[in-house]
Amino acid sequence: MEAIEPAYGTGALLLIAAGAVALLLFLIMKVKLHAFVALVLVSLLTAIAVRFPLADIPDVLMFGFSGTLGSVALLVAFGVMLGRLLEVTGGAQTLADTLIVRFGEKRAPLALGVAALLFGFPIFFDAGLVVFLPIILTVARRFGGSLLLYALPAAGAFASMHALAPPHPGPVAAAEALGGSIGVTLLVGVPIGVVAWYVGVMPVSRLMAARFPVAIPDALFGEVRDTRGNVRGDGEAGAEAGVGKDGAAGGGGSALGGRPPSFATVLLLLLLPLVLISFNTVLDTLVTAGTLDEGQGWVDFLSLLGNTPVALMITVLVALFLVGRPRVSSMGELSKVVDDALGPVCSIILITGAGGMFGGVLRLSGIGTALSDSLSDLGVSLIVQAFVIATLLRVAQGSATVALTTTAGLISGAAAEANLGDFKTALLVVAIAAGATVLSHVNDSGFWLVSRFFGMDEKTTLKTWTVMETTLGLSAFVMALGLWAVV
């Protein structure tokens, strides 16, 4: 659907958006209304307030909901299946033990973050987070303390790569709109993304972990039971995996019986979706850049394999037969394991979809267009203008991708007139991506994904995830601004 012609001026639309966010927070935090119901209700009221034709409102609501649900539901479902298989076979414990032995307890958050940076280069934020979740939870269980100490470095790494580094679609689209080089954008975006993560995420994760003792949620993987149906505590799982107090890994068993899979096997299962998804993202970038011709059969086939739900489905099938089937007596027993993983994530999927509904209503209301028209000529430095516009669009309508691509389109004329060159154009892309990263809140479907995956309420998510996203974006912008000034 296309945005409607705004019925109000920019100021009135911003007041409606602010009122909708305030009402949503009140209903969830004070009234304690379920987040899914609150999001749908506020989306409906907002659609009425901005004067959508009443007959069109159901389609408006479904636009954001179905779009988000279509991308999230399959991804989360296959992701938690893979995570559950790694959990109950002892694979997640094997990988966690290896990380602990190699890096030690104090550097475990850094190790998770570095691994997420590598995985996050070709893989989207939400897909990477889903695949990495069992590893994060297992390491956190091993050492105790706040989950945020281990979760935020990994989540921040995926967010940094997704926002700043081609071949992710946001920076690629922005570079194309500004007439820049995707290769130079890659060479500039990756180092800035890594440094911004280290400066803007790692210290914040330690601070947040000290202030917010977030417990490890059991909603995703629930209680681990052995083949006789007996509940196994985390201590038992660690003991059977052969993990001593010094973190050394040894032999042991899994909840399904038998020894856990080897480190090489677990690494293969994690690398498989990484490689498959790379087919899609990298080939799409090469086609966009004109290096490959569109419509070639082999390109389309590899792109299909690299479609995120397809890649995760293939990985789940491989995991079923590689680590699951050898440890059970029948496929029926294994099907019960993955079926148990699906029930708890229904709420996550629905709430994330409703978050997309709310953001979709704001986007279709025309608030982005009105705001863009008002800010297109701020009379300040182009790179500062790009950051401010992207930030305001991000806050107003929630979608980082929309904020990024819209901002790039708005300033493309000014960028062409300035004749910036590839390096400065890449810095401009970084500034836009930084603005599109900060202040993730309740109109962003990613906010709800993080909130539910990490078992945090909305208030805690605002105080942790939103703050971390902001420090990440600001760190990237400051570096881009500094380089802009000296080049």
Secondary structure as a PSIPRED ss2 file (coil, helix, strand):
# PSIPRED VFORMAT (PSIPRED V4.0)

   1 M C   1.000  0.000  0.000
   2 E C   1.000  0.000  0.000
   3 A C   1.000  0.000  0.000
   4 I C   1.000  0.000  0.000
   5 E C   1.000  0.000  0.000
   6 P C   1.000  0.000  0.000
   7 A C   1.000  0.000  0.000
   8 Y C   1.000  0.000  0.000
   9 G C   1.000  0.000  0.000
  10 T H   0.000  1.000  0.000
  11 G H   0.000  1.000  0.000
  12 A H   0.000  1.000  0.000
  13 L H   0.000  1.000  0.000
  14 L H   0.000  1.000  0.000
  15 L H   0.000  1.000  0.000
  16 I H   0.000  1.000  0.000
  17 A H   0.000  1.000  0.000
  18 A H   0.000  1.000  0.000
  19 G H   0.000  1.000  0.000
  20 A H   0.000  1.000  0.000
  21 V H   0.000  1.000  0.000
  22 A H   0.000  1.000  0.000
  23 L H   0.000  1.000  0.000
  24 L H   0.000  1.000  0.000
  25 L H   0.000  1.000  0.000
  26 F H   0.000  1.000  0.000
  27 L H   0.000  1.000  0.000
  28 I H   0.000  1.000  0.000
  29 M H   0.000  1.000  0.000
  30 K H   0.000  1.000  0.000
  31 V C   1.000  0.000  0.000
  32 K C   1.000  0.000  0.000
  33 L C   1.000  0.000  0.000
  34 H C   1.000  0.000  0.000
  35 A H   0.000  1.000  0.000
  36 F H   0.000  1.000  0.000
  37 V H   0.000  1.000  0.000
  38 A H   0.000  1.000  0.000
  39 L H   0.000  1.000  0.000
  40 V H   0.000  1.000  0.000
  41 L H   0.000  1.000  0.000
  42 V H   0.000  1.000  0.000
  43 S H   0.000  1.000  0.000
  44 L H   0.000  1.000  0.000
  45 L H   0.000  1.000  0.000
  46 T H   0.000  1.000  0.000
  47 A H   0.000  1.000  0.000
  48 I H   0.000  1.000  0.000
  49 A H   0.000  1.000  0.000
  50 V C   1.000  0.000  0.000
  51 R C   1.000  0.000  0.000
  52 F C   1.000  0.000  0.000
  53 P C   1.000  0.000  0.000
  54 L H   0.000  1.000  0.000
  55 A H   0.000  1.000  0.000
  56 D H   0.000  1.000  0.000
  57 I H   0.000  1.000  0.000
  58 P H   0.000  1.000  0.000
  59 D H   0.000  1.000  0.000
  60 V H   0.000  1.000  0.000
  61 L H   0.000  1.000  0.000
  62 M H   0.000  1.000  0.000
  63 F H   0.000  1.000  0.000
  64 G H   0.000  1.000  0.000
  65 F H   0.000  1.000  0.000
  66 S H   0.000  1.000  0.000
  67 G H   0.000  1.000  0.000
  68 T H   0.000  1.000  0.000
  69 L H   0.000  1.000  0.000
  70 G H   0.000  1.000  0.000
  71 S H   0.000  1.000  0.000
  72 V H   0.000  1.000  0.000
  73 A H   0.000  1.000  0.000
  74 L H   0.000  1.000  0.000
  75 L H   0.000  1.000  0.000
  76 V H   0.000  1.000  0.000
  77 A H   0.000  1.000  0.000
  78 F H   0.000  1.000  0.000
  79 G H   0.000  1.000  0.000
  80 V H   0.000  1.000  0.000
  81 M H   0.000  1.000  0.000
  82 L H   0.000  1.000  0.000
  83 G H   0.000  1.000  0.000
  84 R H   0.000  1.000  0.000
  85 L H   0.000  1.000  0.000
  86 L H   0.000  1.000  0.000
  87 E H   0.000  1.000  0.000
  88 V H   0.000  1.000  0.000
  89 T C   1.000  0.000  0.000
  90 G C   1.000  0.000  0.000
  91 G H   0.000  1.000  0.000
  92 A H   0.000  1.000  0.000
  93 Q H   0.000  1.000  0.000
  94 T H   0.000  1.000  0.000
  95 L H   0.000  1.000  0.000
  96 A H   0.000  1.000  0.000
  97 D H   0.000  1.000  0.000
  98 T H   0.000  1.000  0.000
  99 L H   0.000  1.000  0.000
 100 I H   0.000  1.000  0.000
 101 V H   0.000  1.000  0.000
 102 R H   0.000  1.000  0.000
 103 F H   0.000  1.000  0.000
 104 G C   1.000  0.000  0.000
 105 E C   1.000  0.000  0.000
 106 K C   1.000  0.000  0.000
 107 R C   1.000  0.000  0.000
 108 A H   0.000  1.000  0.000
 109 P H   0.000  1.000  0.000
 110 L H   0.000  1.000  0.000
 111 A H   0.000  1.000  0.000
 112 L H   0.000  1.000  0.000
 113 G H   0.000  1.000  0.000
 114 V H   0.000  1.000  0.000
 115 A H   0.000  1.000  0.000
 116 A H   0.000  1.000  0.000
 117 L H   0.000  1.000  0.000
 118 L H   0.000  1.000  0.000
 119 F H   0.000  1.000  0.000
 120 G H   0.000  1.000  0.000
 121 F C   1.000  0.000  0.000
 122 P C   1.000  0.000  0.000
 123 I C   1.000  0.000  0.000
 124 F C   1.000  0.000  0.000
 125 F H   0.000  1.000  0.000
 126 D H   0.000  1.000  0.000
 127 A H   0.000  1.000  0.000
 128 G H   0.000  1.000  0.000
 129 L H   0.000  1.000  0.000
 130 V H   0.000  1.000  0.000
 131 V H   0.000  1.000  0.000
 132 F H   0.000  1.000  0.000
 133 L H   0.000  1.000  0.000
 134 P H   0.000  1.000  0.000
 135 I H   0.000  1.000  0.000
 136 I H   0.000  1.000  0.000
 137 L H   0.000  1.000  0.000
 138 T H   0.000  1.000  0.000
 139 V H   0.000  1.000  0.000
 140 A H   0.000  1.000  0.000
 141 R H   0.000  1.000  0.000
 142 R H   0.000  1.000  0.000
 143 F H   0.000  1.000  0.000
 144 G C   1.000  0.000  0.000
 145 G C   1.000  0.000  0.000
 146 S C   1.000  0.000  0.000
 147 L C   1.000  0.000  0.000
 148 L H   0.000  1.000  0.000
 149 L H   0.000  1.000  0.000
 150 Y H   0.000  1.000  0.000
 151 A H   0.000  1.000  0.000
 152 L H   0.000  1.000  0.000
 153 P H   0.000  1.000  0.000
 154 A H   0.000  1.000  0.000
 155 A H   0.000  1.000  0.000
 156 G H   0.000  1.000  0.000
 157 A H   0.000  1.000  0.000
 158 F H   0.000  1.000  0.000
 159 A H   0.000  1.000  0.000
 160 S H   0.000  1.000  0.000
 161 M H   0.000  1.000  0.000
 162 H H   0.000  1.000  0.000
 163 A H   0.000  1.000  0.000
 164 L H   0.000  1.000  0.000
 165 A C   1.000  0.000  0.000
 166 P C   1.000  0.000  0.000
 167 P C   1.000  0.000  0.000
 168 H C   1.000  0.000  0.000
 169 P H   0.000  1.000  0.000
 170 G H   0.000  1.000  0.000
 171 P H   0.000  1.000  0.000
 172 V H   0.000  1.000  0.000
 173 A H   0.000  1.000  0.000
 174 A H   0.000  1.000  0.000
 175 A H   0.000  1.000  0.000
 176 E H   0.000  1.000  0.000
 177 A H   0.000  1.000  0.000
 178 L C   1.000  0.000  0.000
 179 G C   1.000  0.000  0.000
 180 G C   1.000  0.000  0.000
 181 S C   1.000  0.000  0.000
 182 I H   0.000  1.000  0.000
 183 G H   0.000  1.000  0.000
 184 V H   0.000  1.000  0.000
 185 T H   0.000  1.000  0.000
 186 L H   0.000  1.000  0.000
 187 L H   0.000  1.000  0.000
 188 V H   0.000  1.000  0.000
 189 G H   0.000  1.000  0.000
 190 V H   0.000  1.000  0.000
 191 P H   0.000  1.000  0.000
 192 I H   0.000  1.000  0.000
 193 G H   0.000  1.000  0.000
 194 V H   0.000  1.000  0.000
 195 V H   0.000  1.000  0.000
 196 A H   0.000  1.000  0.000
 197 W H   0.000  1.000  0.000
 198 Y H   0.000  1.000  0.000
 199 V H   0.000  1.000  0.000
 200 G H   0.000  1.000  0.000
 201 V C   1.000  0.000  0.000
 202 M H   0.000  1.000  0.000
 203 P H   0.000  1.000  0.000
 204 V H   0.000  1.000  0.000
 205 S H   0.000  1.000  0.000
 206 R H   0.000  1.000  0.000
 207 L H   0.000  1.000  0.000
 208 M H   0.000  1.000  0.000
 209 A H   0.000  1.000  0.000
 210 A H   0.000  1.000  0.000
 211 R H   0.000  1.000  0.000
 212 F C   1.000  0.000  0.000
 213 P C   1.000  0.000  0.000
 214 V C   1.000  0.000  0.000
 215 A C   1.000  0.000  0.000
 216 I C   1.000  0.000  0.000
 217 P C   1.000  0.000  0.000
 218 D C   1.000  0.000  0.000
 219 A C   1.000  0.000  0.000
 220 L C   1.000  0.000  0.000
 221 F C   1.000  0.000  0.000
 222 G C   1.000  0.000  0.000
 223 E C   1.000  0.000  0.000
 224 V E   0.000  0.000  1.000
 225 R E   0.000  0.000  1.000
 226 D C   1.000  0.000  0.000
 227 T C   1.000  0.000  0.000
 228 R C   1.000  0.000  0.000
 229 G C   1.000  0.000  0.000
 230 N C   1.000  0.000  0.000
 231 V E   0.000  0.000  1.000
 232 R E   0.000  0.000  1.000
 233 G C   1.000  0.000  0.000
 234 D H   0.000  1.000  0.000
 235 G H   0.000  1.000  0.000
 236 E H   0.000  1.000  0.000
 237 A H   0.000  1.000  0.000
 238 G H   0.000  1.000  0.000
 239 A H   0.000  1.000  0.000
 240 E H   0.000  1.000  0.000
 241 A C   1.000  0.000  0.000
 242 G C   1.000  0.000  0.000
 243 V C   1.000  0.000  0.000
 244 G C   1.000  0.000  0.000
 245 K C   1.000  0.000  0.000
 246 D C   1.000  0.000  0.000
 247 G C   1.000  0.000  0.000
 248 A C   1.000  0.000  0.000
 249 A C   1.000  0.000  0.000
 250 G C   1.000  0.000  0.000
 251 G C   1.000  0.000  0.000
 252 G C   1.000  0.000  0.000
 253 G C   1.000  0.000  0.000
 254 S C   1.000  0.000  0.000
 255 A C   1.000  0.000  0.000
 256 L C   1.000  0.000  0.000
 257 G C   1.000  0.000  0.000
 258 G C   1.000  0.000  0.000
 259 R C   1.000  0.000  0.000
 260 P C   1.000  0.000  0.000
 261 P C   1.000  0.000  0.000
 262 S C   1.000  0.000  0.000
 263 F H   0.000  1.000  0.000
 264 A H   0.000  1.000  0.000
 265 T H   0.000  1.000  0.000
 266 V H   0.000  1.000  0.000
 267 L H   0.000  1.000  0.000
 268 L H   0.000  1.000  0.000
 269 L H   0.000  1.000  0.000
 270 L H   0.000  1.000  0.000
 271 L H   0.000  1.000  0.000
 272 L H   0.000  1.000  0.000
 273 P H   0.000  1.000  0.000
 274 L H   0.000  1.000  0.000
 275 V H   0.000  1.000  0.000
 276 L H   0.000  1.000  0.000
 277 I H   0.000  1.000  0.000
 278 S H   0.000  1.000  0.000
 279 F H   0.000  1.000  0.000
 280 N H   0.000  1.000  0.000
 281 T H   0.000  1.000  0.000
 282 V H   0.000  1.000  0.000
 283 L H   0.000  1.000  0.000
 284 D H   0.000  1.000  0.000
 285 T H   0.000  1.000  0.000
 286 L H   0.000  1.000  0.000
 287 V H   0.000  1.000  0.000
 288 T H   0.000  1.000  0.000
 289 A C   1.000  0.000  0.000
 290 G C   1.000  0.000  0.000
 291 T C   1.000  0.000  0.000
 292 L C   1.000  0.000  0.000
 293 D C   1.000  0.000  0.000
 294 E C   1.000  0.000  0.000
 295 G C   1.000  0.000  0.000
 296 Q C   1.000  0.000  0.000
 297 G H   0.000  1.000  0.000
 298 W H   0.000  1.000  0.000
 299 V H   0.000  1.000  0.000
 300 D H   0.000  1.000  0.000
 301 F H   0.000  1.000  0.000
 302 L H   0.000  1.000  0.000
 303 S H   0.000  1.000  0.000
 304 L H   0.000  1.000  0.000
 305 L H   0.000  1.000  0.000
 306 G H   0.000  1.000  0.000
 307 N C   1.000  0.000  0.000
 308 T H   0.000  1.000  0.000
 309 P H   0.000  1.000  0.000
 310 V H   0.000  1.000  0.000
 311 A H   0.000  1.000  0.000
 312 L H   0.000  1.000  0.000
 313 M H   0.000  1.000  0.000
 314 I H   0.000  1.000  0.000
 315 T H   0.000  1.000  0.000
 316 V H   0.000  1.000  0.000
 317 L H   0.000  1.000  0.000
 318 V H   0.000  1.000  0.000
 319 A H   0.000  1.000  0.000
 320 L H   0.000  1.000  0.000
 321 F H   0.000  1.000  0.000
 322 L H   0.000  1.000  0.000
 323 V H   0.000  1.000  0.000
 324 G H   0.000  1.000  0.000
 325 R H   0.000  1.000  0.000
 326 P H   0.000  1.000  0.000
 327 R H   0.000  1.000  0.000
 328 V C   1.000  0.000  0.000
 329 S C   1.000  0.000  0.000
 330 S C   1.000  0.000  0.000
 331 M H   0.000  1.000  0.000
 332 G H   0.000  1.000  0.000
 333 E H   0.000  1.000  0.000
 334 L H   0.000  1.000  0.000
 335 S H   0.000  1.000  0.000
 336 K H   0.000  1.000  0.000
 337 V H   0.000  1.000  0.000
 338 V H   0.000  1.000  0.000
 339 D H   0.000  1.000  0.000
 340 D H   0.000  1.000  0.000
 341 A H   0.000  1.000  0.000
 342 L H   0.000  1.000  0.000
 343 G H   0.000  1.000  0.000
 344 P H   0.000  1.000  0.000
 345 V H   0.000  1.000  0.000
 346 C H   0.000  1.000  0.000
 347 S H   0.000  1.000  0.000
 348 I H   0.000  1.000  0.000
 349 I H   0.000  1.000  0.000
 350 L H   0.000  1.000  0.000
 351 I H   0.000  1.000  0.000
 352 T H   0.000  1.000  0.000
 353 G H   0.000  1.000  0.000
 354 A H   0.000  1.000  0.000
 355 G H   0.000  1.000  0.000
 356 G H   0.000  1.000  0.000
 357 M H   0.000  1.000  0.000
 358 F H   0.000  1.000  0.000
 359 G H   0.000  1.000  0.000
 360 G H   0.000  1.000  0.000
 361 V H   0.000  1.000  0.000
 362 L H   0.000  1.000  0.000
 363 R H   0.000  1.000  0.000
 364 L H   0.000  1.000  0.000
 365 S C   1.000  0.000  0.000
 366 G C   1.000  0.000  0.000
 367 I H   0.000  1.000  0.000
 368 G H   0.000  1.000  0.000
 369 T H   0.000  1.000  0.000
 370 A H   0.000  1.000  0.000
 371 L H   0.000  1.000  0.000
 372 S H   0.000  1.000  0.000
 373 D H   0.000  1.000  0.000
 374 S H   0.000  1.000  0.000
 375 L H   0.000  1.000  0.000
 376 S C   1.000  0.000  0.000
 377 D C   1.000  0.000  0.000
 378 L C   1.000  0.000  0.000
 379 G C   1.000  0.000  0.000
 380 V C   1.000  0.000  0.000
 381 S C   1.000  0.000  0.000
 382 L H   0.000  1.000  0.000
 383 I H   0.000  1.000  0.000
 384 V H   0.000  1.000  0.000
 385 Q H   0.000  1.000  0.000
 386 A H   0.000  1.000  0.000
 387 F H   0.000  1.000  0.000
 388 V H   0.000  1.000  0.000
 389 I H   0.000  1.000  0.000
 390 A H   0.000  1.000  0.000
 391 T H   0.000  1.000  0.000
 392 L H   0.000  1.000  0.000
 393 L H   0.000  1.000  0.000
 394 R H   0.000  1.000  0.000
 395 V H   0.000  1.000  0.000
 396 A H   0.000  1.000  0.000
 397 Q H   0.000  1.000  0.000
 398 G C   1.000  0.000  0.000
 399 S C   1.000  0.000  0.000
 400 A H   0.000  1.000  0.000
 401 T H   0.000  1.000  0.000
 402 V H   0.000  1.000  0.000
 403 A H   0.000  1.000  0.000
 404 L H   0.000  1.000  0.000
 405 T H   0.000  1.000  0.000
 406 T H   0.000  1.000  0.000
 407 T H   0.000  1.000  0.000
 408 A H   0.000  1.000  0.000
 409 G H   0.000  1.000  0.000
 410 L H   0.000  1.000  0.000
 411 I H   0.000  1.000  0.000
 412 S H   0.000  1.000  0.000
 413 G H   0.000  1.000  0.000
 414 A H   0.000  1.000  0.000
 415 A H   0.000  1.000  0.000
 416 A H   0.000  1.000  0.000
 417 E H   0.000  1.000  0.000
 418 A H   0.000  1.000  0.000
 419 N C   1.000  0.000  0.000
 420 L C   1.000  0.000  0.000
 421 G C   1.000  0.000  0.000
 422 D H   0.000  1.000  0.000
 423 F H   0.000  1.000  0.000
 424 K H   0.000  1.000  0.000
 425 T H   0.000  1.000  0.000
 426 A H   0.000  1.000  0.000
 427 L H   0.000  1.000  0.000
 428 L H   0.000  1.000  0.000
 429 V H   0.000  1.000  0.000
 430 V H   0.000  1.000  0.000
 431 A H   0.000  1.000  0.000
 432 I H   0.000  1.000  0.000
 433 A H   0.000  1.000  0.000
 434 A H   0.000  1.000  0.000
 435 G H   0.000  1.000  0.000
 436 A C   1.000  0.000  0.000
 437 T C   1.000  0.000  0.000
 438 V C   1.000  0.000  0.000
 439 L C   1.000  0.000  0.000
 440 S C   1.000  0.000  0.000
 441 H C   1.000  0.000  0.000
 442 V C   1.000  0.000  0.000
 443 N C   1.000  0.000  0.000
 444 D C   1.000  0.000  0.000
 445 S H   0.000  1.000  0.000
 446 G H   0.000  1.000  0.000
 447 F H   0.000  1.000  0.000
 448 W H   0.000  1.000  0.000
 449 L H   0.000  1.000  0.000
 450 V H   0.000  1.000  0.000
 451 S H   0.000  1.000  0.000
 452 R H   0.000  1.000  0.000
 453 F H   0.000  1.000  0.000
 454 F C   1.000  0.000  0.000
 455 G C   1.000  0.000  0.000
 456 M C   1.000  0.000  0.000
 457 D C   1.000  0.000  0.000
 458 E H   0.000  1.000  0.000
 459 K H   0.000  1.000  0.000
 460 T H   0.000  1.000  0.000
 461 T H   0.000  1.000  0.000
 462 L H   0.000  1.000  0.000
 463 K H   0.000  1.000  0.000
 464 T H   0.000  1.000  0.000
 465 W H   0.000  1.000  0.000
 466 T H   0.000  1.000  0.000
 467 V H   0.000  1.000  0.000
 468 M H   0.000  1.000  0.000
 469 E H   0.000  1.000  0.000
 470 T H   0.000  1.000  0.000
 471 T H   0.000  1.000  0.000
 472 L H   0.000  1.000  0.000
 473 G H   0.000  1.000  0.000
 474 L H   0.000  1.000  0.000
 475 S H   0.000  1.000  0.000
 476 A H   0.000  1.000  0.000
 477 F H   0.000  1.000  0.000
 478 V H   0.000  1.000  0.000
 479 M H   0.000  1.000  0.000
 480 A H   0.000  1.000  0.000
 481 L H   0.000  1.000  0.000
 482 G H   0.000  1.000  0.000
 483 L H   0.000  1.000  0.000
 484 W H   0.000  1.000  0.000
 485 A H   0.000  1.000  0.000
 486 V H   0.000  1.000  0.000
 487 V C   1.000  0.000  0.000
